[in-house]
Amino acid sequence: MREAGLTLPIDYVRERRDLAGARREAFVELPTRRNKVWQMDFFELETSGGGTWRSGDVIDYATKLVLAGPVTATQTTSDAIASVALALATAAELLERPLIDDLTDPATGEITPIFLVSDNGPCFKSSGFQRYIDSRPELRHIRTRRRSPQTNGVIERYHGAIKIEALWRDLPADGVEMTMVDDFRQLYNHVRPHETLAGSRPIERYLADPDITPVTDANATAPTRQSVRIP
């Protein structure tokens, strides 16, 4: 097929090198400010009625705030784009201003885009998803190394929590009952304190002044889930 000119030339070595460089740049220093690194992934769940549903979640690395998680029956390029678009809209709504303003240096006008980290699923590798990312100056997409889920650890931790603490305890019957995903996201973001945030809730940390360095010591004497009664 190559001799017949039926294949597209792809420089895999260059692609791997560029991705590795982007991963190092994203995590050269541990992100402590909102909107520096977002992590994205889908999880799927087979309901008791037999159907399989998915949630495409986007989470802010530093504040642990889950910005989006629409439930879909598929995991396509369109689904991935819809999740990112919802996350962008949610961030702007929470900040009460265009997201691009939060990424722009007021002194220089330079925009520092958010690193959107995903795995190597087909929807994230598609040309359609890349075109969407290229159209958004707020974002820069990087993919994790193959078979390295720990690279996307914050979103993986969230998926573990929602499955163990909610979905597996009371398995939804169908897609309609998958609204419990929204209920858990509300709990995760707004109600329960997080030890990795020194007892803060993700929404509190996300809306805090980004120029003030937050306390992130998990061993600090701030309230935790074990010491604070959740309303």
C-alpha positions in Angstrom: 0.0 0.0 0.0 2.9 2.4 0.7 4.4 1.7 -2.7 1.1 2.4 -4.3 0.8 5.7 -2.4 -2.3 4.6 -0.4 -0.9 5.4 3.0 -0.6 8.7 4.7 3.0 9.6 5.9 3.1 9.9 9.7 6.3 10.7 11.6 5.7 8.6 14.7 9.1 9.3 16.1 8.5 13.1 15.9 5.0 12.7 17.3 6.2 10.7 20.3 9.0 13.2 20.9 6.6 16.2 20.7 4.2 14.5 23.1 6.9 13.7 25.6 8.1 17.3 25.5 4.6 18.6 26.1 4.1 16.2 29.1 7.3 17.4 30.6 6.3 21.0 30.1 2.9 20.4 31.7 4.3 18.9 34.8 7.7 20.5 35.1 6.3 22.1 38.2 3.3 20.6 40.1 0.4 22.8 39.1 -1.0 24.6 42.1 -3.2 27.2 40.2 -6.6 26.6 38.6 -6.7 26.3 34.8 -3.2 25.2 34.4 -3.9 21.5 33.7 -7.2 19.7 33.0 -7.4 16.0 32.8 -10.1 14.2 30.7 -11.3 10.7 30.3 -14.4 8.6 29.8 -15.6 5.9 32.1 -18.3 3.4 31.1 -20.9 1.5 33.1 -23.1 -1.3 32.2 -26.5 -0.7 33.9 -28.7 -3.4 35.4 -30.9 -3.2 32.4 -28.0 -4.2 30.2 -27.2 -1.0 28.4 -23.7 0.6 28.6 -23.4 4.3 29.2 -20.4 6.6 29.4 -19.5 9.8 31.1 -16.9 12.1 29.6 -15.4 13.9 32.5 -13.1 16.9 32.7 -11.4 17.8 36.0 -9.1 20.7 37.0 -5.8 19.2 38.3 -5.0 21.7 41.0 -8.4 22.2 42.5 -10.0 18.8 41.8 -13.1 20.5 40.5 -15.0 18.4 38.0 -16.0 20.8 35.3 -18.0 18.5 33.1 -19.3 15.0 32.8 -22.1 14.6 30.3 -23.6 11.0 30.1 -23.7 9.6 26.6 -24.3 6.2 24.9 -21.1 6.5 22.8 -17.5 7.7 23.1 -17.0 9.4 19.8 -15.1 12.5 18.7 -18.3 14.5 19.0 -18.8 13.3 22.5 -15.3 14.3 23.5 -15.7 17.7 21.9 -19.0 18.2 23.7 -17.4 17.4 27.1 -14.6 19.9 26.5 -17.0 22.6 25.3 -19.1 22.1 28.4 -16.0 22.4 30.7 -15.0 25.6 29.0 -18.5 27.0 29.4 -18.7 25.9 33.1 -15.3 27.5 33.9 -16.4 30.8 32.3 -19.7 30.7 34.2 -18.0 30.1 37.5 -15.5 32.8 37.0 -18.2 35.2 35.7 -15.9 36.3 32.8 -14.4 34.8 29.7 -12.0 32.0 30.5 -9.4 33.5 28.3 -9.1 36.4 30.7 -8.0 34.1 33.5 -5.3 32.8 31.2 -3.9 36.1 30.1 -1.0 37.9 31.7 -2.4 41.4 32.5 1.1 42.9 32.1 2.1 41.3 28.8 -1.1 40.1 27.3 0.4 36.7 26.8 -2.0 33.7 26.9 -0.9 30.6 28.8 -3.2 27.8 27.5 -4.5 25.0 29.6 -2.9 21.7 29.1 -5.7 19.3 28.4 -4.4 15.8 29.3 -6.2 12.7 27.9 -5.3 9.1 27.2 -4.8 7.7 23.7 -8.4 6.7 23.0 -9.5 6.9 19.3 -11.7 10.0 20.0 -8.7 11.9 21.4 -6.4 10.9 18.5 -8.9 11.9 15.8 -8.3 14.7 13.4 -11.7 16.2 14.3 -10.8 16.5 18.0 -7.4 18.1 17.1 -9.1 20.6 14.8 -11.4 21.6 17.7 -8.4 22.0 20.0 -6.6 24.1 17.4 -9.6 26.4 17.2 -9.5 27.1 21.0 -6.6 29.4 22.1 -7.5 28.4 25.7 -6.3 24.8 25.2 -3.3 22.7 24.3 -3.9 19.0 24.1 -1.4 16.3 25.2 -1.8 12.6 25.5 -0.4 10.3 28.2 2.1 7.5 27.5 0.4 4.3 26.5 -0.6 2.0 29.3 0.2 4.8 31.9 -3.1 5.6 33.6 -1.2 7.0 36.6 -0.3 10.0 34.3 -4.0 10.9 34.4 -4.2 10.1 38.1 -6.6 12.9 39.2 -9.4 11.9 36.8 -8.7 8.2 37.5 -9.2 8.9 41.2 -12.5 10.6 40.6 -13.7 7.7 38.5 -12.8 5.3 41.2 -14.7 7.4 43.8 -17.9 7.7 41.7 -18.0 4.0 40.9 -17.2 2.7 44.4 -19.2 5.3 46.4 -22.2 5.6 44.2 -22.7 3.6 41.0 -21.7 0.2 42.2 -23.7 0.6 45.4 -26.9 1.3 43.6 -26.5 0.3 40.0 -28.6 2.4 37.7 -31.2 0.6 35.7 -30.9 2.6 32.5 -29.7 5.9 31.1 -32.4 7.9 32.8 -31.1 6.8 36.2 -27.6 7.8 35.2 -28.5 11.3 36.5 -27.0 10.1 39.8 -23.7 11.0 38.1 -24.7 14.6 38.3 -25.7 14.2 42.0 -22.3 12.7 42.9 -20.5 15.5 41.0 -22.4 18.0 43.1 -21.4 16.2 46.3 -17.8 15.9 45.1 -17.4 19.5 44.1 -19.5 21.4 46.7 -20.1 19.3 49.8 -17.4 17.1 51.0 -13.9 18.4 52.0 -10.8 16.9 50.3 -7.8 15.9 52.3 -5.5 16.8 49.3 -6.9 20.3 49.5 -6.3 20.5 53.3 -10.0 20.3 54.0 -11.2 22.7 51.3 -13.9 21.8 48.8 -13.0 21.9 45.1 -15.4 24.8 44.4 -13.9 26.9 47.2 -10.4 26.3 45.9 -11.3 26.9 42.3 -12.9 30.3 43.1 -10.2 31.4 45.5 -7.7 34.1 44.6 -5.2 32.4 42.3 -2.4 34.7 43.4 -2.6 33.4 46.9 -0.6 30.1 47.3 -3.0 27.6 48.8 -2.3 25.1 51.6 -2.1 21.6 50.0 -0.6 19.6 52.8 -2.8 16.6 53.3 -1.5 16.3 56.9 -2.4 19.8 57.8 -4.8 20.3 60.7 -7.6 21.6 58.5 -11.0 19.7 58.6 -11.3 16.5 56.7 -14.2 14.2 55.8 -13.5 12.3 59.1 -13.7 15.4 61.3 -16.4 17.5 59.6 -20.0 16.7 59.4 -21.2 16.9 55.8 -24.4 18.8 55.6 
